[in-house]
Amino acid sequence: MKKLLLVAIILGVGGYFAYAKVLRPAPKRACDHLAALCGESRDKDSDDKSCTEFFDELGKSGGEENGKTATCVLEAKSCAEAIGCTAGGAVKIGAGVAKGFLDGFQKSVK
């Protein structure tokens, strides 16, 4: 019985770490990594959703860029590098908005 309990505990802890480090979506892991690199304490129950909203918006406007930016943040070794990754993602959002504006403008002028 003790062995079974020990195996269950080990599987539970292993499952948690697998979820936290691998299975959880990259944007959520990227937000935690960004907070850790920049020295911010990020609570799991925090009401601040700006980071995840940023990645959601990036996914809506940039398609695959959402994953590229999150991967860039996850691979960053310093706060400045991670901020650079998010700045690049923000430029992608702006470029997508500008392209949509110009497409709509062209349609209305024709």
Protein Blocks (a to p, Z undefined) as FASTA:
>chain_A
ZZmmmmmmmmmmmmmmmmmmmmpcfklmmmmmmmmmnopacdfkbcblklmmmmmmmmmm
nommmmmmmmmmmmpcbfklmmmmmmmmmmmmmmmmmmmmmmmmmmmmZZ
